[in-house]
Amino acid sequence: MATVKNQTFVMVQIAIVILTVAFATLPARYISIISIAENWASDMRFSIFNTPSQTDNQIVIVRITEETLAKLPYRSPVDRGFLADKIQYLQGLGIRAIGLDILFDQPTEAEKDARLQTLLRQSDIPIITGWTDLETGLTETQYTFQKDYLQGVRSGFSNLYKDPVDGTVRNVFVGKETQDGFKYSFASEIAKAVGAAPLKESVRIQYRSPPDADTPAFPMYAIDVIEFLPKEWFKDKIVMIGADLPFGDRHRTPFAAALGPKDGVIPGVMIQSHMLSQIIENRTEKGTSLIAEITIATILGLLAAILVFAPIGAALRILLSLAGVVAITYVIIWLFTQMAIVVPMLSPLLAYGGAIGLGSAYSAYQQKQHSAFVQNAFNHYLSPAMVDQLVSAPDQLKLGGETKVLTLLFCDVRGFTTISEQYDAEGLTRLINRMLTPLTDQIMSYRGTIDKYMGDCIMAFWNAPLDDPEHAKNACISARRMLDEMVTLNAVLEEEAKQNNKPFIPLKVGIGLNSGECVVGNMGSQQRFDYSVLGDTVNLASRLEGQSKTYGVDVVISEETLNLAPDQACVELDLIQVKGKTQAVRIYTLLGGDELAQDKSFLAFKNDFETMLANYRAQNWAEALEGLKRARTSAAPFNIPGLFTLYENRIQAWQESPPDADWDGVYRATTK
């Protein structure tokens, strides 16, 4: 009897192992939901644990951005005269090759088309363009034009392998058969042009993980500025030219599983660059065969079966089972990070979990006893891994806007050109990010909306999309907090400069604030739009920021802003007609908040300076100079010597050459 029981027990264990091995290895290849789950788990592993690599400096990405298109006569196709100019410039920099990730499927202006075509055909360096066919969506007319236009030009399929379920680009596209024979992919054709052997079959893309959050996987520059960059940044490099637009030619990558669409959905030219880098460096993953997967699943199934039927308590069994899950996961990740061996994420866990589940069910049937705790634990292992496809979709926004009173802020770094000369491209990028991050935090902490970043400049606004009755005051507070952040950052940068024995150039910003009616909403086309603002209020805010340097103060605000935030500590600066405007505006400098506004020292300075301004506008030059001296003394706590130098020079100039008797006291700015 005991022998029969033992035989039955062994047979049950064997059956459990066979079932779990079959369940763990075959569904991942033939059942879509398991395959989806495996892809998701692999994407998570890749995006979290992929080893950071150094920036690939053999490839440079030149981006066509929204800012680029805004400067061209039309958005699409990209102006071919513009492209020809840029390509001609790059040809003189000693580059290895150009990859033009752009389709040429329709005519534009005949002269420009012909010029670019001649350049592509007669280039001394390899130029490879993108190519596609009718199967990918071209019409007969488009395909015919493409074929004729690119006659004699090297090209490759710019297609991407996309997962049919979630659209993720995971595998290298190597090319495909055409009527004229096998045609290589875009990346493969570029690799051939620089002497690398193209891949013969598709493999998983080994995306390069950037070395840190502030450093890209490849050097990237906007196409508009390449003439202003050091030529050695391009010498002996492969230059990849393509679009980097918010709503076009962007594709989901494995990074999206953990990082989300912001960092995981990237332009096609970036994906092409990752594939090209992989082909040139001949990098391939060490995968596992079906036999290896079955072997691994069998071993884990046996270990799980032994664990389930071991004569130990339920609590210890659960603990060991969970420890087994952790250990399996750790080994899979260790093999990936340390040896570049890619073992499926789910099949080992399914084999282990399935064996534990089936063994537990059988044990429960035999013993006719279950505790809720054990049931719940084992049910976890019995359940197949499920993946919910979460696609982040933007709100259903419509074009148009509304007119609202907003407060606008512009912030720009003073003397940025001098500062930028102290850094290379990567160092400068890190510096700008270190500055923009805390400044952005202060804007958003006080209900501000970031409109855009323009290099070292920030544009923000208040009172949209959410109403903010105190938008002017919150903008003033943000401006003051931003200045505090700059003090903190400069202290850190100064210490770093000392440690590295480098000269320290402090970062200084100028801020302009203005309030008034603007049109705010989604500006753009049906295909692409941004939530932004338009109007003279915006332009004036930008002009006021520029005047902060002229007047030697950190913040310049308009009278409209002060009227909406009268409790702020502000002193009138001038009556000014900014460049591009016909009407004068009264401007102020923001020195502090409501507490400072009641401070005796501030009130004394305010009275002294406004008395000086009254004499200045009345053309009482001697009294104005005396008042300026008093104001300079009372302004000592506020560190704005440039303001007094400005007025001293003005008054002396007016003394030598007085204005007309009916002078209105308005200063007419000649610079932005």
C-alpha positions as CSV (number, residue, x, y, z in Angstrom):
1,M,0.0,0.0,0.0
2,A,2.8,2.3,1.0
3,T,4.6,1.4,-2.3
4,V,1.4,2.3,-4.3
5,K,1.2,5.6,-2.4
6,N,4.8,6.4,-3.0
7,Q,4.4,5.6,-6.7
8,T,1.3,7.8,-6.9
9,F,3.2,10.5,-5.1
10,V,6.1,10.4,-7.5
11,M,3.7,10.3,-10.5
12,V,1.8,13.3,-9.1
13,Q,5.1,15.2,-8.8
14,I,6.1,14.2,-12.3
15,A,2.7,15.3,-13.6
16,I,3.0,18.6,-11.8
17,V,6.4,19.3,-13.2
18,I,5.3,18.4,-16.8
19,L,2.2,20.5,-16.6
20,T,4.1,23.5,-15.1
21,V,6.9,23.3,-17.6
22,A,4.4,23.1,-20.5
23,F,2.5,26.0,-19.0
24,A,5.6,28.0,-18.4
25,T,7.3,27.7,-21.8
26,L,4.7,27.2,-24.5
27,P,2.1,29.9,-23.7
28,A,4.8,32.6,-23.9
29,R,5.3,31.7,-27.6
30,Y,1.8,30.8,-28.7
31,I,-0.7,32.6,-26.3
32,S,-0.9,36.3,-26.9
33,I,-1.7,37.4,-23.3
34,I,1.3,35.6,-21.9
35,S,3.5,36.9,-24.7
36,I,2.3,40.5,-23.9
37,A,3.0,39.9,-20.2
38,E,6.5,38.6,-21.0
39,N,7.2,41.6,-23.2
40,W,6.1,44.0,-20.5
41,A,8.2,42.3,-17.8
42,S,11.2,42.3,-20.1
43,D,10.7,46.0,-20.9
44,M,10.5,46.7,-17.1
45,R,13.8,44.8,-16.6
46,F,15.5,46.6,-19.4
47,S,14.3,50.1,-18.5
48,I,15.2,49.7,-14.8
49,F,18.3,47.5,-14.9
50,N,20.0,48.2,-18.2
51,T,23.6,49.2,-17.5
52,P,24.2,52.9,-18.2
53,S,26.7,53.4,-21.1
54,Q,28.8,56.3,-22.0
55,T,27.4,58.7,-24.6
56,D,28.1,57.3,-28.1
57,N,30.2,60.1,-29.6
58,Q,30.5,58.4,-33.0
59,I,26.9,59.4,-33.8
60,V,25.5,62.9,-33.6
61,I,21.8,63.6,-33.9
62,V,20.8,66.8,-35.6
63,R,17.1,67.6,-34.7
64,I,14.5,69.3,-36.7
65,T,12.3,70.8,-34.0
66,E,9.1,72.9,-33.8
67,E,11.4,75.9,-33.5
68,T,13.0,74.9,-36.7
69,L,9.7,74.6,-38.6
70,A,8.5,77.9,-37.2
71,K,11.3,79.6,-39.1
72,L,10.6,77.9,-42.4
73,P,8.1,79.0,-45.1
74,Y,6.1,75.8,-44.6
75,R,6.0,72.9,-42.2
76,S,5.9,69.9,-44.5
77,P,7.8,68.7,-46.4
78,V,10.8,70.3,-44.7
79,D,12.2,73.1,-46.9
80,R,14.7,71.4,-49.2
81,G,16.7,74.5,-49.8
82,F,17.2,74.7,-46.0
83,L,18.2,71.0,-45.9
84,A,20.7,71.6,-48.8
85,D,22.3,74.5,-46.9
86,K,22.7,72.4,-43.7
87,I,24.1,69.4,-45.6
88,Q,26.6,71.5,-47.5
89,Y,27.8,73.0,-44.2
90,L,28.2,69.5,-42.6
91,Q,30.1,68.3,-45.6
92,G,32.8,70.7,-44.8
93,L,33.3,69.5,-41.3
94,G,35.0,66.2,-42.0
95,I,32.1,64.0,-41.1
96,R,31.9,60.3,-42.0
97,A,28.4,60.0,-43.3
98,I,24.9,61.6,-43.2
99,G,21.7,59.7,-42.4
100,L,18.7,61.7,-43.6
101,D,15.7,60.2,-41.8
102,I,13.3,62.1,-44.0
103,L,11.0,60.8,-46.7
104,F,11.0,62.4,-50.1
105,D,7.6,61.3,-51.4
106,Q,6.3,64.6,-52.9
107,P,7.6,67.6,-54.7
108,T,8.0,71.1,-53.2
109,E,9.7,74.0,-55.1
110,A,11.3,72.8,-58.3
111,E,14.6,74.7,-57.9
112,K,15.1,73.6,-54.3
113,D,14.1,70.0,-55.1
114,A,16.7,69.9,-57.9
115,R,19.4,71.5,-55.8
116,L,19.0,69.0,-53.0
117,Q,18.7,66.1,-55.4
118,T,22.0,67.1,-57.1
119,L,23.7,67.4,-53.7
120,L,22.5,63.9,-52.6
121,R,23.7,62.3,-55.8
122,Q,27.1,64.1,-56.1
123,S,28.1,64.2,-52.4
124,D,31.7,63.3,-51.7
125,I,30.6,61.7,-48.4
126,P,28.0,59.0,-48.1
127,I,24.4,60.4,-47.7
128,I,21.7,57.8,-47.0
129,T,18.1,58.7,-47.1
130,G,15.0,57.1,-45.7
131,W,12.8,54.9,-48.0
132,T,9.5,53.2,-47.7
133,D,7.0,51.5,-50.0
134,L,3.3,51.0,-50.8
135,E,2.9,48.4,-48.0
136,T,3.9,51.0,-45.5
137,G,1.3,53.5,-46.6
138,L,2.6,55.4,-49.6
139,T,0.2,56.1,-52.5
140,E,1.2,55.2,-56.0
141,T,1.9,58.9,-56.7
142,Q,4.1,59.2,-53.6
143,Y,6.0,56.0,-54.3
144,T,6.7,57.0,-58.0
145,F,8.0,60.4,-56.9
146,Q,10.2,58.9,-54.3
147,K,11.6,56.3,-56.7
148,D,12.4,59.0,-59.3
149,Y,13.7,61.6,-56.9
150,L,16.1,59.1,-55.2
151,Q,17.4,57.5,-58.4
152,G,21.1,57.3,-57.9
153,V,20.9,58.1,-54.2
154,R,21.7,55.6,-51.4
155,S,18.6,54.8,-49.3
156,G,17.3,52.3,-46.9
157,F,14.0,51.3,-45.5
158,S,13.2,53.6,-42.5
159,N,10.5,51.1,-41.3
160,L,10.4,50.1,-37.6
161,Y,9.4,46.8,-36.2
162,K,6.4,47.6,-33.9
163,D,4.7,45.2,-31.6
164,P,1.2,44.8,-33.0
165,V,-0.3,45.0,-29.5
166,D,1.4,47.9,-27.7
167,G,3.4,49.5,-30.6
168,T,6.7,49.1,-28.8
169,V,9.8,49.0,-31.0
170,R,11.9,46.2,-29.6
171,N,13.7,44.5,-32.6
172,V,16.0,45.7,-35.3
173,F,14.5,46.0,-38.8
174,V,17.2,44.7,-41.2
175,G,15.4,45.2,-44.5
176,K,13.2,43.2,-46.8
177,E,12.8,41.7,-50.3
178,T,11.6,44.0,-53.1
179,Q,11.1,43.6,-56.8
180,D,14.7,44.7,-57.3
181,G,16.1,42.3,-54.7
182,F,16.8,42.6,-51.0
183,K,16.9,46.2,-49.8
184,Y,18.6,46.9,-46.4
185,S,17.1,49.1,-43.7
186,F,18.1,52.7,-43.2
187,A,20.4,51.9,-40.3
188,S,22.0,49.0,-42.0
189,E,22.7,51.0,-45.2
190,I,24.4,53.7,-43.1
191,A,26.4,51.0,-41.3
192,K,27.5,49.6,-44.7
193,A,28.5,53.1,-45.8
194,V,31.0,53.4,-42.9
195,G,32.4,49.9,-43.3
196,A,30.3,47.9,-40.8
197,A,28.6,44.6,-41.7
198,P,24.8,44.8,-41.6
199,L,22.9,42.3,-39.5
200,K,21.6,39.3,-41.4
201,E,18.6,38.7,-39.1
202,S,16.5,40.7,-36.7
203,V,17.7,40.8,-33.1
204,R,16.4,42.7,-30.1
205,I,17.5,46.4,-30.0
206,Q,20.0,47.0,-27.3
207,Y,19.1,50.6,-26.5
208,R,21.8,52.6,-24.9
209,S,20.9,53.8,-21.5
210,P,22.3,57.3,-20.9
211,P,25.1,57.6,-18.3
212,D,22.9,59.9,-16.1
213,A,19.6,61.9,-16.2
214,D,21.3,65.0,-17.7
215,T,23.4,63.3,-20.4
216,P,21.8,61.9,-23.6
217,A,22.7,58.6,-25.2
218,F,23.9,60.5,-28.2
219,P,25.1,64.1,-28.7
220,M,22.0,66.0,-29.9
221,Y,21.8,69.5,-31.4
222,A,19.0,71.5,-33.0
223,I,19.7,71.9,-36.8
224,D,19.2,75.7,-36.5
225,V,22.4,76.1,-34.4
226,I,24.9,73.7,-36.0
227,E,26.8,76.6,-37.6
228,F,27.4,78.1,-34.2
229,L,28.8,74.9,-32.6
230,P,32.5,73.9,-32.5
231,K,33.4,72.1,-35.7
232,E,35.3,69.4,-33.9
233,W,31.9,68.3,-32.4
234,F,31.1,66.9,-35.8
235,K,34.5,65.8,-37.2
236,D,34.6,62.0,-38.0
237,K,31.1,61.6,-36.8
238,I,28.0,60.0,-38.4
239,V,25.4,62.7,-38.5
240,M,21.7,61.6,-38.2
241,I,19.2,64.2,-39.3
242,G,15.6,63.8,-38.4
243,A,12.4,65.2,-36.8
244,D,12.0,65.7,-33.0
245,L,8.4,66.9,-32.9
246,P,5.8,66.5,-30.1
247,F,3.2,64.7,-32.2
248,G,5.0,63.2,-35.2
249,D,7.4,60.3,-35.8
250,R,7.6,59.3,-32.1
251,H,7.5,55.7,-31.1
252,R,7.2,53.7,-27.9
253,T,10.4,51.9,-26.7
254,P,11.0,49.5,-23.8
255,F,11.9,52.5,-21.6
256,A,8.2,53.4,-21.5
257,A,7.4,50.5,-19.3
258,A,9.1,52.1,-16.3
259,L,9.7,55.7,-17.3
260,G,6.3,56.4,-19.0
261,P,5.7,58.1,-22.3
262,K,7.7,61.3,-21.5
263,D,11.1,59.5,-21.6
264,G,10.0,56.2,-23.2
265,V,8.4,57.5,-26.4
266,I,11.2,58.9,-28.6
267,P,11.7,60.3,-32.1
268,G,12.3,57.8,-34.9
269,V,15.7,59.3,-35.7
270,M,16.8,58.4,-32.1
271,I,15.7,54.8,-32.6
272,Q,17.5,54.6,-35.9
273,S,20.6,55.9,-34.1
274,H,20.3,53.2,-31.4
275,M,20.1,50.5,-34.1
276,L,23.0,52.0,-36.1
277,S,25.2,52.1,-33.0
278,Q,24.3,48.5,-32.3
279,I,25.1,47.3,-35.8
280,I,28.5,49.2,-35.9
281,E,29.5,47.8,-32.5
282,N,28.2,44.4,-33.4
283,R,26.3,44.1,-30.2
284,T,23.8,41.3,-29.8
285,E,22.0,39.8,-26.8
286,K,22.8,36.3,-25.6
287,G,19.3,34.8,-25.6
288,T,18.1,31.4,-24.5
289,S,16.7,28.6,-26.8
290,L,13.5,26.8,-26.2
291,I,15.5,23.8,-24.9
292,A,17.3,25.9,-22.4
293,E,14.0,27.4,-21.2
294,I,12.5,24.0,-20.8
295,T,15.5,22.8,-18.8
296,I,15.4,25.8,-16.5
297,A,11.6,25.4,-16.1
298,T,12.0,21.7,-15.3
299,I,14.7,22.3,-12.6
300,L,12.6,25.0,-11.0
301,G,9.5,22.9,-11.2
302,L,11.2,20.0,-9.4
303,L,12.6,22.4,-6.7
304,A,9.1,23.8,-6.2
305,A,7.5,20.3,-6.0
306,I,10.1,19.3,-3.4
307,L,9.4,22.4,-1.4
308,V,5.6,21.9,-1.5
309,F,5.7,18.3,-0.3
310,A,8.5,18.8,2.2
311,P,7.4,18.0,5.8
312,I,7.6,21.7,7.1
313,G,5.0,24.1,8.5
314,A,2.8,26.2,6.3
315,A,4.4,29.5,7.4
316,L,7.9,28.3,6.6
317,R,6.8,26.9,3.3
318,I,5.3,30.2,2.3
319,L,8.4,32.0,3.4
320,L,10.6,29.7,1.4
321,S,8.3,30.0,-1.6
322,L,8.5,33.8,-1.6
323,A,12.3,33.6,-1.0
324,G,12.4,31.4,-4.1
325,V,10.5,34.0,-6.2
326,V,13.0,36.7,-5.0
327,A,16.0,34.4,-5.7
328,I,14.8,33.5,-9.2
329,T,14.1,37.2,-10.0
330,Y,17.5,38.2,-8.6
331,V,19.3,35.6,-10.7
332,I,17.5,36.6,-13.9
333,I,18.4,40.2,-13.3
334,W,22.0,39.4,-12.4
335,L,22.4,37.4,-15.6
336,F,21.1,40.4,-17.5
337,T,23.2,43.0,-15.9
338,Q,26.5,41.1,-15.3
339,M,26.7,38.7,-18.2
340,A,24.3,40.2,-20.8
341,I,22.3,36.9,-20.9
342,V,18.6,37.4,-21.4
343,V,16.5,34.8,-19.7
344,P,12.7,35.1,-20.1
345,M,11.2,36.8,-17.0
346,L,7.9,34.9,-16.8
347,S,8.6,31.3,-17.7
348,P,10.9,30.5,-14.7
349,L,8.5,32.2,-12.4
350,L,5.5,30.5,-14.0
351,A,7.2,27.1,-13.7
352,Y,8.1,27.7,-10.1
353,G,4.8,29.3,-9.2
354,G,2.8,26.8,-11.2
355,A,4.5,23.9,-9.5
356,I,3.9,25.4,-6.1
357,G,0.3,26.1,-7.0
358,L,-0.5,22.6,-8.4
359,G,1.4,20.9,-5.6
360,S,-0.4,23.0,-3.0
361,A,-3.8,22.2,-4.6
362,Y,-3.0,18.5,-4.6
363,S,-1.7,18.6,-1.0
364,A,-4.9,20.4,0.0
365,Y,-7.0,17.8,-1.7
366,Q,-5.1,15.0,0.0
367,Q,-5.2,16.5,3.4
368,K,-8.7,18.1,3.0
369,Q,-7.5,21.1,5.0
370,H,-6.8,24.6,3.9
371,S,-6.2,27.7,5.7
372,A,-7.2,31.0,4.1
373,F,-3.7,32.3,4.4
374,V,-2.2,29.3,2.5
375,Q,-4.9,29.5,-0.1
376,N,-4.3,33.1,-0.8
377,A,-0.6,32.6,-1.0
378,F,-0.8,29.7,-3.4
379,N,-3.5,31.3,-5.5
380,H,-1.0,34.1,-6.2
381,Y,1.2,31.5,-7.9
382,L,-1.6,29.9,-9.8
383,S,-2.7,33.1,-11.4
384,P,-1.0,33.8,-14.7
385,A,0.7,37.2,-15.0
386,M,-1.6,39.8,-16.4
387,V,-0.8,43.0,-18.0
388,D,-3.1,46.0,-18.4
389,Q,-2.2,48.1,-21.4
390,L,-2.3,51.6,-20.0
391,V,-2.0,54.1,-22.8
392,S,-1.7,57.6,-21.6
393,A,-4.0,59.7,-23.8
394,P,-4.2,63.5,-23.7
395,D,-7.4,65.1,-22.8
396,Q,-9.8,65.8,-25.6
397,L,-8.6,69.4,-26.2
398,K,-10.0,71.6,-28.9
399,L,-8.4,74.4,-30.7
400,G,-9.0,78.0,-29.7
401,G,-8.7,79.9,-26.5
402,E,-10.1,82.4,-24.1
403,T,-9.2,85.9,-23.1
404,K,-8.1,86.2,-19.5
405,V,-6.1,88.5,-17.3
406,L,-2.8,86.6,-16.7
407,T,0.5,87.4,-15.1
408,L,3.5,86.6,-17.3
409,L,7.0,85.9,-16.2
410,F,10.2,85.8,-18.2
411,C,13.5,84.7,-16.7
412,D,16.8,84.8,-18.5
413,V,20.5,84.3,-17.6
414,R,22.7,87.3,-17.8
415,G,26.0,87.0,-19.6
416,F,25.1,83.5,-20.7
417,T,27.6,83.6,-23.6
418,T,30.5,84.2,-21.3
419,I,29.3,81.4,-19.0
420,S,28.8,78.9,-21.8
421,E,32.4,79.4,-22.9
422,Q,33.5,77.7,-19.7
423,Y,31.7,74.4,-20.5
424,D,31.5,71.8,-23.1
425,A,28.1,70.8,-24.5
426,E,27.4,68.1,-21.9
427,G,28.6,70.3,-19.0
428,L,26.6,73.2,-20.2
429,T,23.5,71.0,-20.5
430,R,24.0,69.8,-16.9
431,L,24.5,73.3,-15.7
432,I,21.3,74.6,-17.3
433,N,19.3,71.7,-15.9
434,R,20.7,72.3,-12.4
435,M,19.5,75.9,-12.7
436,L,16.1,75.3,-14.4
437,T,15.0,72.6,-12.1
438,P,14.8,74.6,-8.8
439,L,13.5,77.7,-10.7
440,T,10.8,75.5,-12.2
441,D,10.0,74.1,-8.7
442,Q,9.4,77.6,-7.4
443,I,7.2,78.6,-10.2
444,M,5.0,75.5,-9.9
445,S,5.0,75.6,-6.1
446,Y,3.1,78.9,-6.4
447,R,0.5,77.7,-9.0
448,G,2.5,78.9,-12.1
449,T,2.3,77.2,-15.4
450,I,5.5,76.6,-17.4
451,D,4.9,77.7,-21.0
452,K,8.2,76.8,-22.5
453,Y,12.0,76.7,-22.0
454,M,14.1,78.6,-24.5
455,G,17.6,77.6,-23.9
456,D,18.5,79.4,-20.6
457,C,15.2,81.3,-20.6
458,I,11.9,80.3,-18.8
459,M,8.5,81.6,-19.8
460,A,5.7,81.0,-17.3
461,F,2.2,82.4,-16.6
462,W,-0.4,82.4,-13.8
463,N,-4.2,82.2,-13.7
464,A,-4.5,79.5,-16.4
465,P,-5.5,76.8,-16.9
466,L,-6.8,77.0,-13.3
467,D,-8.1,80.2,-11.9
468,D,-5.9,82.0,-9.4
469,P,-7.3,85.1,-7.9
470,E,-3.9,86.0,-6.5
471,H,-1.9,85.3,-9.7
472,A,0.1,88.5,-9.6
473,K,1.1,88.0,-5.9
474,N,2.0,84.4,-6.5
475,A,4.1,85.4,-9.5
476,C,5.9,88.0,-7.4
477,I,6.6,85.4,-4.6
478,S,7.8,82.9,-7.2
479,A,10.2,85.6,-8.6
480,R,11.7,86.2,-5.2
481,R,12.0,82.5,-4.4
482,M,13.7,82.0,-7.7
483,L,16.3,84.6,-6.7
484,D,16.8,82.7,-3.4
485,E,17.4,79.5,-5.4
486,M,20.0,81.3,-7.4
487,V,21.9,82.3,-4.3
488,T,21.9,78.6,-3.1
489,L,23.0,77.3,-6.5
490,N,25.8,79.8,-6.8
491,A,27.1,78.9,-3.4
492,V,27.3,75.2,-4.5
493,L,28.9,76.2,-7.9
494,E,31.5,78.4,-6.2
495,E,32.5,75.5,-3.9
496,E,32.7,73.1,-6.8
497,A,34.9,75.6,-8.7
498,K,37.2,75.9,-5.7
499,Q,37.5,72.1,-5.4
500,N,38.3,71.8,-9.2
501,N,40.6,74.8,-9.2
502,K,38.5,76.6,-11.8
503,P,37.3,80.2,-12.1
504,F,33.9,80.9,-10.7
505,I,31.4,82.9,-12.7
506,P,28.2,83.4,-10.7
507,L,24.9,82.8,-12.5
508,K,22.7,85.8,-12.5
509,V,19.1,86.0,-13.8
510,G,16.9,88.9,-14.8
511,I,13.1,88.5,-14.3
512,G,10.3,90.5,-15.9
513,L,6.6,90.4,-14.8
514,N,3.6,91.9,-16.5
515,S,-0.1,91.4,-16.0
516,G,-2.9,92.0,-18.5
517,E,-5.3,90.4,-20.9
518,C,-4.0,87.5,-23.0
519,V,-5.4,84.9,-25.3
520,V,-4.7,81.5,-23.6
521,G,-5.5,78.1,-25.0
522,N,-4.3,75.4,-27.4
523,M,-2.5,77.1,-30.2
524,G,-1.6,75.3,-33.3
525,S,-3.1,73.0,-35.9
526,Q,-5.4,70.0,-35.6
527,Q,-2.3,67.8,-35.7
528,R,0.0,69.7,-33.3
529,F,-0.7,72.3,-30.7
530,D,0.6,73.7,-27.4
531,Y,-1.1,75.3,-24.5
532,S,0.3,78.8,-24.6
533,V,-0.5,82.5,-24.5
534,L,-0.5,85.3,-27.0
535,G,-0.9,89.1,-26.8
536,D,0.9,92.4,-26.1
537,T,1.0,91.5,-22.4
538,V,3.4,88.6,-23.2
539,N,5.6,90.8,-25.4
540,L,5.9,93.5,-22.7
541,A,6.8,90.9,-20.0
542,S,9.7,89.8,-22.3
543,R,10.8,93.4,-22.8
544,L,10.7,94.1,-19.0
545,E,13.0,91.1,-18.4
546,G,15.5,92.6,-20.8
547,Q,15.4,95.9,-19.0
548,S,16.4,94.4,-15.7
549,K,20.0,94.5,-16.9
550,T,19.6,98.1,-18.0
551,Y,18.4,99.2,-14.6
552,G,20.7,97.0,-12.6
553,V,18.0,95.2,-10.7
554,D,16.9,91.5,-10.5
555,V,13.2,91.9,-11.1
556,V,11.3,94.5,-13.2
557,I,7.5,94.5,-12.9
558,S,4.8,96.6,-14.6
559,E,2.4,98.9,-13.0
560,E,-0.5,96.5,-13.9
561,T,1.2,93.7,-11.9
562,L,1.8,96.0,-8.9
563,N,-1.9,97.1,-9.0
564,L,-2.9,93.5,-8.7
565,A,-0.4,92.8,-5.9
566,P,-0.2,96.2,-4.0
567,D,1.2,94.6,-0.8
568,Q,4.6,93.8,-2.5
569,A,7.7,95.9,-1.7
570,C,8.2,97.7,-5.0
571,V,9.9,100.9,-6.0
572,E,9.2,102.8,-9.2
573,L,12.1,102.7,-11.6
574,D,11.0,104.8,-14.6
575,L,8.4,105.7,-17.2
576,I,9.7,103.8,-20.2
577,Q,8.7,103.2,-23.8
578,V,10.1,99.8,-24.6
579,K,11.3,98.9,-28.0
580,G,8.5,98.0,-30.4
581,K,5.8,99.9,-28.3
582,T,4.3,103.4,-28.8
583,Q,3.0,103.9,-25.3
584,A,5.0,104.4,-22.2
585,V,4.6,102.2,-19.2
586,R,5.5,102.7,-15.6
587,I,7.9,100.1,-14.3
588,Y,9.0,99.0,-10.8
589,T,11.5,96.8,-9.2
590,L,10.4,94.1,-6.8
591,L,12.6,94.0,-3.6
592,G,10.5,91.9,-1.3
593,G,7.1,90.9,0.1
594,D,4.5,92.4,2.3
595,E,6.7,92.4,5.4
596,L,9.5,94.4,3.7
597,A,6.8,96.7,2.3
598,Q,6.2,97.9,5.9
599,D,9.8,98.1,6.9
600,K,11.1,101.5,7.8
601,S,14.3,101.2,5.9
602,F,12.5,100.2,2.7
603,L,10.0,103.0,3.1
604,A,12.8,105.5,3.5
605,F,14.5,104.3,0.4
606,K,11.2,104.3,-1.5
607,N,10.5,107.9,-0.5
608,D,14.0,109.1,-1.3
609,F,14.0,107.5,-4.8
610,E,10.5,108.6,-5.7
611,T,11.4,112.2,-4.6
612,M,14.4,112.0,-6.9
613,L,12.2,110.8,-9.8
614,A,9.9,113.8,-9.2
615,N,12.8,116.2,-9.5
616,Y,14.2,114.3,-12.4
617,R,10.9,114.6,-14.4
618,A,10.6,118.3,-13.4
619,Q,14.1,118.8,-14.8
620,N,15.4,120.0,-11.5
621,W,18.8,118.3,-12.1
622,A,20.7,119.6,-9.1
623,E,17.9,118.5,-6.7
624,A,17.7,115.2,-8.5
625,L,21.4,114.6,-8.0
626,E,21.1,115.4,-4.3
627,G,18.1,113.1,-4.0
628,L,20.0,110.4,-5.8
629,K,22.8,110.6,-3.2
630,R,20.3,110.2,-0.4
631,A,18.6,107.3,-2.2
632,R,21.9,105.6,-2.8
633,T,22.6,105.7,1.0
634,S,19.1,104.5,2.0
635,A,19.3,101.7,-0.6
636,A,22.4,100.1,0.8
637,P,20.5,97.0,2.1
638,F,19.2,96.2,-1.4
639,N,22.5,96.0,-3.4
640,I,21.4,97.8,-6.6
641,P,24.3,100.2,-7.3
642,G,23.7,99.9,-11.0
643,L,20.4,101.8,-10.8
644,F,22.1,104.8,-9.3
645,T,24.9,104.8,-11.8
646,L,22.3,104.7,-14.6
647,Y,20.5,107.8,-13.2
648,E,23.6,109.7,-12.4
649,N,24.8,109.3,-16.0
650,R,21.4,110.3,-17.4
651,I,21.1,113.4,-15.2
652,Q,24.6,114.5,-16.1
653,A,23.8,114.0,-19.8
654,W,20.6,116.1,-19.4
655,Q,22.5,118.8,-17.7
656,E,24.8,119.1,-20.6
657,S,22.1,118.8,-23.2
658,P,18.7,119.5,-21.6
659,P,15.5,118.1,-23.1
660,D,12.6,120.2,-24.4
661,A,10.6,122.2,-21.9
662,D,7.6,120.0,-22.5
663,W,9.6,116.7,-22.0
664,D,7.3,114.0,-20.7
665,G,9.9,112.3,-18.6
666,V,9.7,109.1,-20.7
667,Y,12.8,107.0,-21.4
668,R,12.7,105.5,-24.8
669,A,14.5,102.2,-24.9
670,T,16.6,101.4,-28.0
671,T,17.3,97.7,-27.1
672,K,15.1,94.8,-26.1
